[in-house]
Amino acid sequence: MIVMLTTYWPHILAVLSVALGVPAAIHAAMTKDEVRSALGWVGIILLSPVLGALLYAIAGINRIRRSSIEQQRSQFRERGPDAMGQFDVSAAVISDRFGQRFGAMKMLGDRVSRHRMCTGNSITLLEGGDAAYAAMLQEIASASRAILLETYIFDRDDIGLRFADALIAAVKRGVAVRVLIDAVGARYSVPSIVGHLEDGGVTVKVFNGNIIMGLRLPYANLRTHRKILIVDGAVAFTGGMNIRSGFTSEFAGDARARDTHFRVSGPVVADLFQVASEDWQFSSREPLRDEAWRISPVAQQKPAMLMRAVPSGPDRANESNHKMMMGAFSIARRNIRIMSPYFLPDRELIGALVTAAMRGVEVDIIVPAVNNLLLVDRAMTAQFDQTLKGGCRIWRATGAFNHSKLMTVDDRWAYVGSSNLDPRSLRLNFEIDLEVLDAGFASAVGQRIQATMKQAWPVTLADLRAKPFATRLINKIFWLGSPYL
């Protein structure tokens, strides 16, 4: 056998290259939606015999399995009649109140998201972990029926244990509690918080994986990045904040990371619950349909904000967040303000931002000066010139790392939630965002962005070009791998 391998290894390698490479190349060409992605994978497969096909099987699988994910999740759709339908608003009402362009955005949202824009809502901005965690723990402590929590990261640290103990206490007083943590996010702490929750009687699952046996490779890139807490079917929390001590001044002091979270009430809570409950049923096969999970949001009278839940992910909601942003950038007349920790938009979004800037719209993009993901920071630095050349402005926010994901258009329309402007959030992750059409709220979010911008320094083309060639080259290399960072 050894003699045969030694003698015929070139022939064996050639056969393997053809046997593995041809099907992989055909699959890439037939299944990729973007010609650049298809061409890139075919090139890797052909230029790297055997290795390229194996790399495609691992790294390319996140797109191959979209149809499979859809088939598994589709059985949990269409949960029955919409009891909150009475709060839906029409495009005509929005056009009369905000103008025809926002009526057009409403129509776009109706086609992109399976959730309607509704009135009767209220939203409170919670700045920083101290405020957000305190509000969330207060609601958990007062829960009488049910708590549903879905999150990306749930660390086993001081804050994580505080949340876990509050959830355990809720179980002991008879509250139905379900916790869903992403399989990748659950590994941020060793040991995981999952064991502590289970020992306390909390029913907990991980999304798309198994903590002990390891990730399921075909789905390793398909993560739930959503952060949703529903208490007694009446109050919800969502936004960008994971559960970690590093976001609090109590445990991290002045070095705490910054973030923004939101407390929500009103009919939109029903839509947030539907998103989280579908994810729970997908992971556990348990439908949340008994009386404990009754949805009973109280409609707000004044001020009654117009809001919509926008889930996105590699299933039927694929690229919903991308389409909503494209639409919003196209209707902007005065300003677009964006705050994101990871800014790696694709050519379509860059084109939309640059086109808006060329129309005279002020486009300001704020990213952290200090990032928690160095490779991502290098990749997005390599791409800054594409946006700056078109007249957009980019700012590096000083101080501690800011994880907030905030966006406003013309101080009327706001988009907040879990989505970053990077390939993972826009095409791979399961995300949840809120579209809010309200001048008061959009102004408040815009003021928060502007306050950060005042403490930031501008990124210029001259500064980027002044960097050493080796630095710029390394940044470009990381940029080439940005879809999987």
PLY file of the C-alpha trace (Angstrom):
ply
format ascii 1.0
element vertex 485
property float x
property float y
property float z
element edge 484
property int vertex1
property int vertex2
end_header
0.00 0.00 0.00
2.79 2.40 0.93
4.66 1.56 -2.26
1.54 2.17 -4.33
0.89 5.54 -2.64
4.50 6.56 -3.14
4.45 5.61 -6.80
1.01 6.82 -7.81
0.42 9.78 -5.49
0.29 12.30 -8.37
-2.41 10.22 -10.05
-4.36 9.82 -6.79
-4.13 13.57 -6.14
-5.37 14.28 -9.66
-8.34 11.95 -9.25
-9.21 13.48 -5.85
-8.91 16.99 -7.27
-11.37 16.18 -10.03
-13.72 14.12 -7.82
-13.92 16.81 -5.15
-13.29 19.95 -7.17
-15.76 19.53 -10.01
-18.86 18.97 -7.81
-17.78 21.78 -5.47
-17.23 24.22 -8.34
-20.56 23.32 -9.93
-22.32 23.71 -6.58
-20.75 27.13 -6.01
-21.72 28.33 -9.48
-25.31 27.06 -9.16
-26.08 28.18 -5.60
-24.35 31.53 -5.06
-26.52 34.59 -5.57
-23.61 36.97 -6.21
-21.29 36.56 -9.17
-18.31 37.77 -7.12
-18.93 35.15 -4.48
-19.39 32.39 -7.06
-16.31 33.43 -9.02
-14.23 33.68 -5.87
-15.15 30.21 -4.66
-14.68 28.61 -8.07
-11.25 30.22 -8.25
-10.26 28.91 -4.83
-11.48 25.42 -5.71
-9.64 25.30 -9.04
-6.42 26.91 -7.85
-6.18 24.86 -4.63
-6.76 21.22 -5.55
-8.47 19.19 -2.81
-7.81 21.90 -0.20
-10.06 24.38 -2.00
-12.94 21.91 -2.12
-12.53 21.10 1.57
-12.38 24.80 2.45
-15.56 25.38 0.45
-17.30 22.53 2.26
-16.55 24.19 5.60
-16.57 27.94 4.99
-19.05 27.97 2.11
-21.54 25.72 3.85
-23.28 28.61 5.59
-24.78 29.62 2.26
-25.32 26.10 0.95
-27.54 25.21 3.86
-29.87 28.20 3.70
-32.57 26.11 2.05
-32.16 23.42 4.70
-32.47 25.96 7.49
-35.56 27.37 5.82
-37.19 23.94 5.59
-36.58 23.26 9.28
-37.84 26.68 10.40
-40.80 27.06 8.02
-42.96 24.68 10.01
-42.98 27.25 12.82
-44.32 30.10 10.68
-47.88 31.34 10.46
-48.81 30.98 14.08
-52.44 31.92 13.51
-54.47 35.16 13.23
-52.85 38.41 14.24
-54.65 39.62 17.35
-52.80 42.91 17.15
-54.00 43.67 13.62
-56.26 46.45 14.86
-53.15 48.56 15.54
-51.75 48.32 12.00
-51.39 51.62 10.16
-51.76 52.28 6.45
-49.30 53.88 4.05
-51.82 56.66 3.46
-51.85 57.58 7.15
-48.06 57.68 7.23
-47.89 59.72 4.01
-50.29 62.28 5.46
-48.31 62.54 8.70
-44.69 62.23 7.52
-44.76 62.64 3.76
-45.05 60.35 0.76
-41.45 59.13 0.95
-42.04 57.61 4.38
-45.27 56.12 3.09
-43.11 54.41 0.47
-40.79 53.15 3.25
-43.84 51.69 4.97
-44.75 49.80 1.80
-41.19 48.53 1.49
-41.27 47.31 5.10
-44.55 45.50 4.50
-42.92 43.52 1.70
-39.59 42.97 3.40
-40.77 42.09 6.91
-43.64 39.77 7.75
-44.57 42.17 10.55
-46.69 45.25 9.98
-45.96 48.73 11.22
-48.25 49.36 14.16
-49.24 52.18 16.47
-49.81 52.20 20.22
-46.17 51.55 21.13
-43.70 53.09 23.53
-39.91 52.79 23.56
-37.38 53.91 26.16
-33.68 54.31 25.37
-31.44 52.67 27.99
-27.87 53.93 27.75
-25.22 51.60 29.14
-25.29 48.30 30.95
-26.01 49.76 34.39
-29.34 51.22 33.26
-30.29 48.38 30.89
-29.49 45.50 33.23
-31.22 47.18 36.18
-34.42 47.64 34.14
-34.30 44.07 32.83
-33.68 42.55 36.26
-36.51 44.60 37.72
-38.95 43.18 35.17
-37.65 39.64 35.76
-38.13 40.06 39.50
-41.74 41.19 39.02
-42.68 38.52 36.45
-45.77 36.49 37.37
-46.36 34.23 34.33
-43.56 33.78 31.82
-40.09 34.94 30.79
-38.55 34.29 27.38
-34.91 35.31 26.89
-32.91 34.95 23.67
-29.36 36.26 23.49
-26.09 35.83 21.67
-23.68 36.03 24.66
-24.62 35.18 28.25
-21.38 35.22 30.21
-20.80 33.32 33.42
-19.50 36.40 35.25
-20.89 38.67 37.96
-23.67 40.11 35.81
-24.41 36.81 34.12
-24.76 35.04 37.46
-26.99 37.86 38.69
-29.31 37.32 35.73
-29.14 33.55 36.12
-30.04 33.74 39.81
-32.96 36.07 39.02
-34.24 33.60 36.43
-33.79 30.70 38.85
-35.73 32.64 41.50
-38.53 33.21 38.96
-38.74 29.47 38.28
-38.98 28.76 42.01
-41.97 31.08 42.37
-43.77 29.31 39.51
-42.89 31.45 36.50
-42.37 29.65 33.19
-38.82 30.51 32.04
-37.15 29.68 28.74
-33.61 30.78 27.83
-32.05 30.43 24.38
-28.32 31.15 23.94
-26.40 30.93 20.70
-24.02 27.97 20.56
-21.07 30.21 19.64
-21.97 32.88 22.19
-22.37 30.28 24.94
-18.67 29.46 24.58
-17.51 32.96 25.50
-17.38 31.76 29.11
-15.71 28.59 30.36
-17.56 26.95 31.96
-20.75 28.05 30.26
-23.65 29.64 32.14
-25.88 26.86 30.78
-24.98 24.38 33.53
-25.72 26.89 36.28
-29.12 27.67 34.77
-30.01 24.00 34.37
-28.95 23.21 37.94
-31.37 25.91 39.08
-34.29 24.43 37.15
-34.28 26.82 34.19
-35.15 25.30 30.82
-32.32 26.37 28.52
-31.26 25.51 24.98
-28.44 26.50 22.66
-29.08 27.63 19.10
-27.55 25.59 16.26
-25.02 23.59 18.17
-24.02 21.61 21.21
-21.75 22.99 23.90
-20.18 19.67 24.91
-19.81 17.97 21.52
-18.87 21.13 19.63
-20.38 23.15 16.83
-22.33 21.57 14.01
-19.99 22.67 11.21
-22.62 23.08 8.48
-24.36 25.68 10.64
-21.45 27.21 12.58
-21.83 30.51 10.75
-25.62 30.68 11.19
-25.92 32.27 14.61
-28.67 33.97 16.51
-27.33 37.42 17.21
-30.73 38.51 18.53
-31.21 39.98 21.99
-34.85 39.69 23.08
-36.36 39.54 26.56
-40.15 39.17 26.88
-41.75 39.36 30.33
-45.39 38.30 30.92
-46.19 38.96 27.26
-46.40 42.69 27.99
-42.90 44.17 28.12
-39.90 43.55 25.87
-36.24 44.51 25.83
-34.13 44.46 22.69
-31.13 46.18 21.18
-27.43 45.47 20.93
-26.56 44.46 24.47
-25.36 41.01 25.45
-25.23 39.93 29.10
-21.68 40.69 30.28
-20.08 42.46 33.26
-17.83 44.43 30.93
-20.73 46.73 30.03
-21.23 48.00 33.58
-19.41 50.65 35.60
-20.14 48.52 38.66
-17.67 45.84 37.56
-15.63 47.44 34.76
-15.42 51.04 35.98
-14.42 53.67 33.44
-13.18 50.93 31.10
-16.70 49.60 30.58
-17.82 49.03 27.02
-20.70 51.21 25.86
-23.94 50.00 24.33
-27.59 50.95 23.90
-30.64 48.87 24.72
-34.38 49.55 24.59
-37.45 48.84 26.71
-40.54 48.38 24.54
-44.26 48.12 25.27
-47.32 48.02 23.06
-48.48 45.79 20.16
-44.95 45.40 18.72
-44.18 43.18 21.74
-46.36 40.50 20.13
-44.13 40.52 17.05
-40.95 40.34 19.12
-42.41 37.40 21.02
-43.29 35.62 17.78
-39.69 35.96 16.56
-38.18 34.68 19.82
-40.74 31.91 20.28
-40.08 30.60 16.75
-36.37 30.48 17.53
-37.15 28.63 20.75
-39.39 26.10 19.01
-36.78 25.62 16.29
-34.18 24.76 18.95
-36.33 22.81 21.40
-39.38 21.60 19.39
-41.51 23.05 22.19
-44.31 25.42 21.11
-45.03 28.23 23.59
-48.81 28.25 23.31
-50.33 27.64 26.73
-51.87 30.28 28.97
-48.59 31.24 30.61
-47.35 32.56 27.26
-50.43 34.64 26.52
-49.46 37.89 24.80
-51.10 40.87 26.46
-49.28 44.08 25.52
-50.97 47.27 26.65
-51.44 49.74 23.83
-50.08 53.18 24.67
-52.30 56.16 23.99
-49.92 59.14 24.12
-47.30 59.21 22.84
-48.15 56.28 20.58
-45.14 55.53 18.42
-45.19 53.83 15.04
-42.94 50.80 15.13
-42.18 47.60 13.27
-40.19 44.49 14.21
-37.77 43.52 11.42
-36.28 40.04 11.81
-33.58 39.01 9.37
-31.52 35.90 8.80
-30.55 33.18 6.31
-34.12 31.97 5.78
-37.17 33.68 4.32
-36.12 36.90 6.07
-32.76 36.86 4.27
-31.22 40.36 4.00
-34.32 42.12 5.38
-32.08 44.55 7.27
-30.08 45.21 4.08
-33.21 46.04 2.09
-34.56 48.33 4.83
-31.29 50.29 4.94
-31.17 50.60 1.16
-34.69 52.00 1.15
-34.01 54.44 3.98
-30.82 55.78 2.38
-32.68 56.34 -0.88
-35.35 58.59 0.68
-32.99 60.68 2.85
-33.02 64.40 2.12
-31.13 66.04 4.98
-29.04 63.62 7.00
-28.10 60.00 7.59
-26.45 59.21 10.91
-24.97 55.80 11.62
-23.25 54.39 14.69
-21.89 50.86 14.37
-19.00 48.99 15.99
-18.31 47.09 12.75
-18.71 49.00 9.49
-18.12 46.71 6.51
-21.02 47.37 4.13
-21.19 45.78 0.70
-20.95 47.67 -2.56
-24.72 48.20 -2.73
-24.88 49.93 0.66
-21.73 51.95 -0.05
-23.28 53.03 -3.35
-26.51 54.06 -1.61
-24.62 56.10 1.00
-22.36 57.75 -1.57
-25.32 58.55 -3.82
-27.12 60.16 -0.89
-24.04 62.24 -0.08
-23.78 63.36 -3.72
-27.41 64.48 -3.51
-26.43 66.83 -0.67
-27.40 64.60 2.25
-25.08 64.82 5.26
-23.81 61.28 5.85
-21.99 60.70 9.15
-20.69 57.30 10.22
-19.29 56.79 13.72
-17.13 53.78 14.57
-15.00 53.14 17.67
-11.41 54.31 17.80
-10.68 51.24 19.93
-12.32 48.04 18.67
-12.72 44.72 20.45
-12.11 42.84 17.18
-8.75 43.92 15.77
-9.06 41.95 12.53
-12.46 43.47 11.77
-11.12 46.93 12.54
-8.26 46.43 10.09
-10.65 45.15 7.42
-13.03 48.08 7.74
-10.15 50.56 7.76
-9.11 49.14 4.40
-12.58 49.95 3.04
-13.03 53.46 4.47
-11.69 55.12 1.31
-14.63 53.82 -0.75
-17.05 55.78 1.43
-14.91 58.86 1.97
-14.32 59.36 -1.77
-18.06 59.75 -2.24
-18.43 62.60 0.24
-19.45 60.67 3.35
-17.79 61.44 6.67
-16.35 58.81 9.00
-15.55 59.49 12.65
-13.52 57.51 15.16
-15.19 57.74 18.59
-12.75 58.15 21.46
-13.09 56.50 24.84
-14.12 52.96 25.65
-15.38 50.58 22.96
-18.94 51.40 21.87
-21.07 48.45 20.76
-24.21 50.48 19.90
-26.04 49.94 16.61
-28.00 53.13 15.87
-29.25 54.75 12.68
-31.46 57.75 11.85
-32.68 59.41 8.66
-33.83 63.05 8.58
-34.61 62.99 12.33
-37.83 61.14 11.55
-36.92 57.51 10.95
-34.80 55.37 13.27
-33.47 51.83 12.94
-32.09 50.22 16.09
-31.40 46.67 17.22
-28.82 43.94 16.88
-27.63 44.38 13.26
-24.14 45.59 12.52
-23.20 46.88 9.07
-21.01 43.90 8.22
-21.40 40.76 6.08
-22.15 38.52 9.05
-25.09 40.60 10.28
-26.38 41.37 6.80
-26.30 37.82 5.42
-25.39 35.15 7.98
-26.76 35.98 11.43
-30.32 35.88 12.68
-30.92 39.51 13.73
-33.77 41.58 15.15
-34.21 45.31 14.62
-36.89 47.89 15.25
-38.03 50.42 12.66
-39.35 53.45 14.53
-41.10 56.30 12.75
-41.27 59.05 15.35
-39.65 62.50 15.34
-39.08 62.59 19.10
-37.40 59.19 19.29
-35.35 59.68 16.11
-34.14 63.03 17.44
-33.13 61.44 20.74
-31.17 58.73 18.95
-29.64 61.32 16.64
-28.56 63.46 19.58
-26.87 60.44 21.14
-24.98 59.86 17.89
-24.05 63.55 17.61
-22.85 63.68 21.21
-20.50 60.81 20.45
-19.40 62.50 17.24
-18.36 65.64 19.14
-15.83 63.53 21.04
-14.59 61.81 17.88
-11.88 62.59 15.35
-12.48 62.51 11.59
-10.98 59.88 9.31
-9.51 61.46 6.18
-8.22 60.10 2.89
-4.90 61.80 3.55
-4.51 59.96 6.86
-5.36 56.63 5.25
-2.88 57.16 2.42
-0.17 58.24 4.86
-0.14 54.84 6.55
2.87 52.65 5.70
2.41 50.44 2.65
2.85 47.29 4.75
0.02 48.39 7.06
-2.28 49.15 4.15
-1.47 45.81 2.52
-2.16 43.84 5.70
-5.46 45.71 6.13
-6.45 44.79 2.57
-5.62 41.14 3.19
-7.93 41.11 6.20
-10.54 42.94 4.12
-10.50 40.10 1.59
-11.57 37.73 4.38
-14.13 40.12 5.86
-17.23 38.01 5.01
-16.10 35.44 7.59
-14.50 37.58 10.30
0 1
1 2
2 3
3 4
4 5
5 6
6 7
7 8
8 9
9 10
10 11
11 12
12 13
13 14
14 15
15 16
16 17
17 18
18 19
19 20
20 21
21 22
22 23
23 24
24 25
25 26
26 27
27 28
28 29
29 30
30 31
31 32
32 33
33 34
34 35
35 36
36 37
37 38
38 39
39 40
40 41
41 42
42 43
43 44
44 45
45 46
46 47
47 48
48 49
49 50
50 51
51 52
52 53
53 54
54 55
55 56
56 57
57 58
58 59
59 60
60 61
61 62
62 63
63 64
64 65
65 66
66 67
67 68
68 69
69 70
70 71
71 72
72 73
73 74
74 75
75 76
76 77
77 78
78 79
79 80
80 81
81 82
82 83
83 84
84 85
85 86
86 87
87 88
88 89
89 90
90 91
91 92
92 93
93 94
94 95
95 96
96 97
97 98
98 99
99 100
100 101
101 102
102 103
103 104
104 105
105 106
106 107
107 108
108 109
109 110
110 111
111 112
112 113
113 114
114 115
115 116
116 117
117 118
118 119
119 120
120 121
121 122
122 123
123 124
124 125
125 126
126 127
127 128
128 129
129 130
130 131
131 132
132 133
133 134
134 135
135 136
136 137
137 138
138 139
139 140
140 141
141 142
142 143
143 144
144 145
145 146
146 147
147 148
148 149
149 150
150 151
151 152
152 153
153 154
154 155
155 156
156 157
157 158
158 159
159 160
160 161
161 162
162 163
163 164
164 165
165 166
166 167
167 168
168 169
169 170
170 171
171 172
172 173
173 174
174 175
175 176
176 177
177 178
178 179
179 180
180 181
181 182
182 183
183 184
184 185
185 186
186 187
187 188
188 189
189 190
190 191
191 192
192 193
193 194
194 195
195 196
196 197
197 198
198 199
199 200
200 201
201 202
202 203
203 204
204 205
205 206
206 207
207 208
208 209
209 210
210 211
211 212
212 213
213 214
214 215
215 216
216 217
217 218
218 219
219 220
220 221
221 222
222 223
223 224
224 225
225 226
226 227
227 228
228 229
229 230
230 231
231 232
232 233
233 234
234 235
235 236
236 237
237 238
238 239
239 240
240 241
241 242
242 243
243 244
244 245
245 246
246 247
247 248
248 249
249 250
250 251
251 252
252 253
253 254
254 255
255 256
256 257
257 258
258 259
259 260
260 261
261 262
262 263
263 264
264 265
265 266
266 267
267 268
268 269
269 270
270 271
271 272
272 273
273 274
274 275
275 276
276 277
277 278
278 279
279 280
280 281
281 282
282 283
283 284
284 285
285 286
286 287
287 288
288 289
289 290
290 291
291 292
292 293
293 294
294 295
295 296
296 297
297 298
298 299
299 300
300 301
301 302
302 303
303 304
304 305
305 306
306 307
307 308
308 309
309 310
310 311
311 312
312 313
313 314
314 315
315 316
316 317
317 318
318 319
319 320
320 321
321 322
322 323
323 324
324 325
325 326
326 327
327 328
328 329
329 330
330 331
331 332
332 333
333 334
334 335
335 336
336 337
337 338
338 339
339 340
340 341
341 342
342 343
343 344
344 345
345 346
346 347
347 348
348 349
349 350
350 351
351 352
352 353
353 354
354 355
355 356
356 357
357 358
358 359
359 360
360 361
361 362
362 363
363 364
364 365
365 366
366 367
367 368
368 369
369 370
370 371
371 372
372 373
373 374
374 375
375 376
376 377
377 378
378 379
379 380
380 381
381 382
382 383
383 384
384 385
385 386
386 387
387 388
388 389
389 390
390 391
391 392
392 393
393 394
394 395
395 396
396 397
397 398
398 399
399 400
400 401
401 402
402 403
403 404
404 405
405 406
406 407
407 408
408 409
409 410
410 411
411 412
412 413
413 414
414 415
415 416
416 417
417 418
418 419
419 420
420 421
421 422
422 423
423 424
424 425
425 426
426 427
427 428
428 429
429 430
430 431
431 432
432 433
433 434
434 435
435 436
436 437
437 438
438 439
439 440
440 441
441 442
442 443
443 444
444 445
445 446
446 447
447 448
448 449
449 450
450 451
451 452
452 453
453 454
454 455
455 456
456 457
457 458
458 459
459 460
460 461
461 462
462 463
463 464
464 465
465 466
466 467
467 468
468 469
469 470
470 471
471 472
472 473
473 474
474 475
475 476
476 477
477 478
478 479
479 480
480 481
481 482
482 483
483 484
